[in-house]
Amino acid sequence: MKNKIDFSQPLVVLAPLAGYTDLPFRAVVKKFGADLTISEMISSNALVYKSEKTRKMIEKSPSEDPYIVQIAGNNKDIVRDAVEILNDIDGIDGIDLNCGCPAPKVFSHGSGSNLLGDLKKLEEILSTVKKYNKKQYTTAKVRIGVNEKIPVDIAKAVESCGVDFVSVHGRTRAGKYKAPVDYDAIRLMKEAVSIPVIANGDIKSYDKAREVLEYTKADGVMIGRAAIGNPWIFYQLKYGVENIDQDKKREIILEHYDEVLKFHGIHGAVMFRKLLHSYSKGYKGAAEFRDIINRISDEKVMRDMIENFF
């Protein structure tokens, strides 16, 4: 089987972000330069207990190739059942286990970053994914610890489960999204294992991505929150351009809007408001623009507003 994911050049990956990295957003970043897209985090329980909403979250755009679905879970039987459901869905190239989400409701269920506090448990769940997964790739997304930093232990535990690569957010669970990212920890992980390591955390610009790759020697960068309102960062990284002109930005925003309408239907215009809040940051007249769009639900009027403002 031909390797769909090629690490001969550093990869540029879209991180899974709950509420943001839905199909329309992934389709846009894929078109404009992301090498790999990953679904929003999917609860194994929700998948196994046949949540319709969860099934819809797994759908992918035809352009998403390769495409990985990320699951969270802490019960090996339910995780196995979730993997078996995904095995039967075409177009998925890999399954990623979330071992990094710091959200209290995920953590208190024993999933996400909770697994970092019990590496035996992490190995049990991740090995279960590996054992039953019939897709090409098994991967994991981690942080560098719960409260204490134990990056090397985590890297070795993950590697021992036979994963194809690991993505690491360079903060502990306690560090949420505010603590400084520890790129040294990512570098140590890269030195400790032979599998590819993808660096994640505060990579907000073309320059920063280059610097992180150079410093950590990672095999790629994963960009999450920095892509919201700024999806052209993938275009910048892919094509090595530092500045994106206004026409390209407008093209990307409109493409995103059209994809949202196509996927979410009539409700799409209202859903797009929060994205326009992000897109309009830093523009002259942004506050007025937000006030106006907050009252618009007609998709044609909304499209005119976007074309005129940007």
C-alpha positions as CSV (number, residue, x, y, z in Angstrom):
1,M,0.0,0.0,0.0
2,K,1.4,3.3,-1.1
3,N,2.2,5.7,1.8
4,K,-0.2,8.6,1.5
5,I,1.6,10.7,4.1
6,D,5.1,11.7,3.0
7,F,7.5,12.9,5.6
8,S,10.3,13.7,3.1
9,Q,9.3,17.4,3.5
10,P,7.9,18.8,6.8
11,L,4.1,18.3,6.9
12,V,1.7,21.1,7.5
13,V,-1.3,19.7,9.4
14,L,-4.6,21.1,10.5
15,A,-5.2,20.3,14.2
16,P,-8.6,19.0,15.3
17,L,-10.5,21.9,17.0
18,A,-14.0,21.3,18.5
19,G,-16.5,23.6,16.9
20,Y,-14.2,24.9,14.2
21,T,-12.6,22.2,12.1
22,D,-15.8,21.0,10.5
23,L,-15.9,19.7,6.9
24,P,-16.2,23.2,5.3
25,F,-13.1,24.6,7.1
26,R,-11.1,21.5,6.4
27,A,-12.0,21.6,2.7
28,V,-10.8,25.2,2.6
29,V,-7.4,24.7,4.3
30,K,-6.9,21.5,2.2
31,K,-7.5,23.4,-1.0
32,F,-5.1,26.2,0.1
33,G,-2.2,24.2,1.3
34,A,-2.7,21.8,4.3
35,D,-1.1,18.4,3.7
36,L,-3.3,16.6,6.2
37,T,-6.7,17.2,7.8
38,I,-8.1,15.7,11.0
39,S,-11.7,15.6,12.1
40,E,-13.0,17.3,15.2
41,M,-12.6,15.1,18.2
42,I,-15.2,12.3,18.2
43,S,-16.4,10.7,21.4
44,S,-16.1,6.9,21.1
45,N,-19.2,6.6,23.2
46,A,-21.2,8.9,20.9
47,L,-20.0,6.9,17.9
48,V,-20.8,3.5,19.4
49,Y,-24.2,4.7,20.6
50,K,-25.1,5.9,17.1
51,S,-25.3,9.6,17.5
52,E,-26.4,11.1,14.1
53,K,-24.5,14.3,14.8
54,T,-21.4,12.4,15.4
55,R,-21.8,10.5,12.1
56,K,-22.1,13.8,10.3
57,M,-18.9,15.1,12.0
58,I,-17.0,12.3,10.3
59,E,-18.1,13.1,6.8
60,K,-15.2,14.5,4.7
61,S,-14.8,16.6,1.6
62,P,-13.6,14.8,-1.6
63,S,-10.4,16.9,-1.5
64,E,-9.5,15.6,1.9
65,D,-7.0,12.9,1.1
66,P,-5.3,11.8,3.3
67,Y,-7.9,12.2,6.1
68,I,-7.7,11.1,9.7
69,V,-10.5,10.8,12.2
70,Q,-9.7,11.6,15.9
71,I,-11.4,9.7,18.7
72,A,-11.4,10.1,22.4
73,G,-12.1,7.4,24.9
74,N,-10.9,5.5,28.0
75,N,-12.7,2.2,27.9
76,K,-11.0,-0.3,25.7
77,D,-14.2,-2.2,24.7
78,I,-15.9,1.0,23.6
79,V,-12.8,2.2,21.8
80,R,-12.5,-1.1,20.0
81,D,-16.2,-0.9,18.9
82,A,-15.6,2.7,17.7
83,V,-12.6,1.6,15.7
84,E,-14.6,-1.2,14.1
85,I,-17.3,1.3,13.1
86,L,-14.7,3.6,11.5
87,N,-13.2,0.6,9.7
88,D,-16.4,0.2,7.8
89,I,-16.4,3.8,6.6
90,D,-14.7,4.5,3.3
91,G,-12.3,7.4,2.8
92,I,-10.7,7.4,6.2
93,D,-6.9,6.9,6.1
94,G,-6.2,6.8,9.8
95,I,-7.4,6.9,13.3
96,D,-5.9,9.3,15.9
97,L,-6.3,8.9,19.7
98,N,-6.8,12.1,21.6
99,C,-4.5,12.1,24.6
100,G,-4.2,15.8,24.9
101,C,-7.6,17.6,25.3
102,P,-7.5,19.6,28.5
103,A,-11.3,20.3,28.6
104,P,-12.7,19.5,32.1
105,K,-15.6,17.4,30.8
106,V,-13.3,15.3,28.7
107,F,-10.6,15.1,31.5
108,S,-13.2,14.1,34.1
109,H,-14.3,11.2,31.9
110,G,-10.8,9.8,32.0
111,S,-10.2,10.7,28.3
112,G,-8.0,13.2,26.5
113,S,-5.1,14.5,28.6
114,N,-6.2,12.4,31.6
115,L,-4.4,9.5,29.9
116,L,-1.1,11.3,30.3
117,G,-1.4,10.8,34.1
118,D,-1.6,7.0,33.7
119,L,0.7,5.8,30.9
120,K,-0.3,2.2,31.4
121,K,-3.8,3.2,30.7
122,L,-2.7,5.2,27.7
123,E,-0.8,2.2,26.3
124,E,-3.9,0.0,26.9
125,I,-6.2,2.3,24.9
126,L,-3.8,3.2,22.2
127,S,-2.8,-0.4,21.7
128,T,-6.4,-1.3,21.3
129,V,-6.8,1.3,18.5
130,K,-3.7,-0.1,16.9
131,K,-4.8,-3.7,17.2
132,Y,-8.3,-3.3,15.6
133,N,-7.6,-0.4,13.2
134,K,-7.7,-1.6,9.6
135,K,-6.9,1.9,8.2
136,Q,-3.4,2.7,7.0
137,Y,-2.4,4.9,10.0
138,T,-2.7,4.9,13.8
139,T,-1.6,8.1,15.4
140,A,-1.8,9.9,18.7
141,K,-2.1,13.6,19.8
142,V,-0.5,14.3,23.2
143,R,0.5,17.1,25.5
144,I,3.8,16.9,27.6
145,G,2.1,15.9,30.9
146,V,-0.8,16.6,33.2
147,N,0.9,18.8,35.8
148,E,4.5,17.7,35.6
149,K,6.4,17.6,32.3
150,I,7.2,14.0,31.3
151,P,7.7,14.4,27.5
152,V,10.2,11.6,27.0
153,D,8.1,9.0,29.0
154,I,5.0,10.0,26.9
155,A,6.9,9.7,23.6
156,K,8.2,6.3,24.4
157,A,4.9,5.0,25.7
158,V,3.2,6.2,22.5
159,E,5.9,4.7,20.3
160,S,5.7,1.4,22.1
161,C,2.1,1.0,20.9
162,G,3.2,1.0,17.2
163,V,1.8,4.3,16.1
164,D,2.9,5.8,12.8
165,F,3.5,9.3,14.1
166,V,2.7,11.5,17.1
167,S,1.6,15.1,17.3
168,V,2.6,17.0,20.5
169,H,1.2,20.2,21.9
170,G,4.1,21.6,23.9
171,R,2.1,22.4,27.1
172,T,0.9,20.4,30.1
173,R,-2.8,19.9,30.7
174,A,-2.4,22.5,33.6
175,G,-0.9,24.9,31.1
176,K,-4.1,24.9,29.1
177,Y,-3.6,27.4,26.2
178,K,-1.8,30.1,28.2
179,A,1.5,28.8,29.5
180,P,4.5,29.3,27.2
181,V,4.9,26.4,24.8
182,D,7.9,24.2,25.7
183,Y,9.7,23.6,22.4
184,D,12.6,22.0,24.3
185,A,10.2,19.3,25.4
186,I,9.1,18.7,21.8
187,R,12.8,18.5,20.8
188,L,13.5,16.0,23.5
189,M,10.6,13.8,22.3
190,K,11.9,14.0,18.8
191,E,15.3,12.8,20.0
192,A,13.9,10.0,22.1
193,V,11.9,8.2,19.4
194,S,12.3,7.0,15.9
195,I,8.7,7.8,14.7
196,P,7.9,11.2,13.1
197,V,6.9,13.9,15.6
198,I,4.7,16.8,14.7
199,A,5.0,20.1,16.7
200,N,1.9,21.9,17.9
201,G,1.3,25.0,20.0
202,D,1.3,28.7,19.2
203,I,2.5,28.4,15.7
204,K,0.9,31.6,14.4
205,S,3.0,32.7,11.4
206,Y,5.2,31.5,8.6
207,D,8.3,32.7,10.4
208,K,7.3,30.9,13.7
209,A,6.7,27.6,11.8
210,R,10.1,27.8,10.2
211,E,11.7,28.6,13.5
212,V,9.9,25.7,15.4
213,L,10.9,23.2,12.7
214,E,14.5,24.3,12.8
215,Y,14.7,24.3,16.6
216,T,12.8,21.1,17.4
217,K,13.8,19.1,14.3
218,A,10.1,18.0,14.1
219,D,8.8,16.4,11.0
220,G,5.9,18.8,10.6
221,V,3.9,21.5,12.3
222,M,0.2,21.3,13.4
223,I,-1.8,24.5,13.4
224,G,-5.1,24.8,15.3
225,R,-6.3,28.0,16.9
226,A,-4.0,30.2,14.8
227,A,-5.8,29.1,11.7
228,I,-9.2,30.5,12.9
229,G,-9.7,33.7,10.9
230,N,-6.4,33.0,9.3
231,P,-6.6,29.9,7.2
232,W,-4.2,31.3,4.6
233,I,-1.4,30.4,7.0
234,F,-1.5,27.0,5.2
235,Y,-1.1,28.8,1.9
236,Q,1.9,30.7,3.3
237,L,3.6,27.6,4.6
238,K,2.9,25.5,1.5
239,Y,4.2,28.1,-0.9
240,G,6.7,29.9,1.3
241,V,5.1,33.3,1.0
242,E,5.1,35.7,3.9
243,N,2.4,38.1,2.8
244,I,-1.0,37.2,1.4
245,D,-2.7,39.8,-0.7
246,Q,-6.2,41.0,-0.1
247,D,-7.7,39.3,-3.1
248,K,-6.5,35.9,-2.0
249,K,-7.9,36.5,1.5
250,R,-11.3,37.4,0.0
251,E,-11.2,34.4,-2.2
252,I,-10.5,32.1,0.8
253,I,-13.2,33.7,3.0
254,L,-15.8,33.4,0.2
255,E,-14.8,29.8,-0.5
256,H,-15.2,29.0,3.2
257,Y,-18.6,30.7,3.3
258,D,-19.8,28.7,0.2
259,E,-18.6,25.5,1.8
260,V,-20.4,26.2,5.0
261,L,-23.7,26.8,3.1
262,K,-23.2,23.7,1.1
263,F,-22.6,21.5,4.2
264,H,-24.9,23.1,6.8
265,G,-27.6,24.4,4.6
266,I,-29.8,27.4,5.3
267,H,-28.5,27.7,8.8
268,G,-25.0,28.2,7.4
269,A,-25.2,32.0,7.2
270,V,-25.9,32.4,10.9
271,M,-23.2,29.9,11.8
272,F,-20.7,31.9,9.7
273,R,-21.1,35.0,11.9
274,K,-18.6,33.8,14.5
275,L,-16.1,33.1,11.8
276,L,-16.6,36.5,10.3
277,H,-15.9,37.9,13.8
278,S,-12.5,36.3,13.5
279,Y,-11.9,37.2,9.9
280,S,-12.7,40.8,10.4
281,K,-10.2,41.3,13.3
282,G,-7.8,44.2,12.6
283,Y,-9.9,45.6,9.8
284,K,-11.0,49.2,9.8
285,G,-14.8,49.3,10.6
286,A,-14.7,45.8,12.0
287,A,-16.9,46.6,15.0
288,E,-19.7,48.1,12.8
289,F,-19.4,45.2,10.4
290,R,-19.9,42.7,13.3
291,D,-22.9,44.6,14.5
292,I,-24.5,44.4,11.1
293,I,-23.8,40.7,10.3
294,N,-25.1,39.7,13.7
295,R,-28.5,40.6,12.5
296,I,-28.2,39.0,9.0
297,S,-29.5,35.5,8.3
298,D,-30.2,35.7,4.6
299,E,-27.3,34.0,2.7
300,K,-27.3,36.3,-0.3
301,V,-27.2,39.4,1.8
302,M,-24.5,37.9,3.9
303,R,-22.4,37.1,0.8
304,D,-22.8,40.7,-0.5
305,M,-21.6,42.0,2.9
306,I,-18.5,39.7,2.8
307,E,-17.7,40.8,-0.7
308,N,-18.0,44.5,0.1
309,F,-16.2,44.4,3.4
310,F,-13.2,42.4,2.5
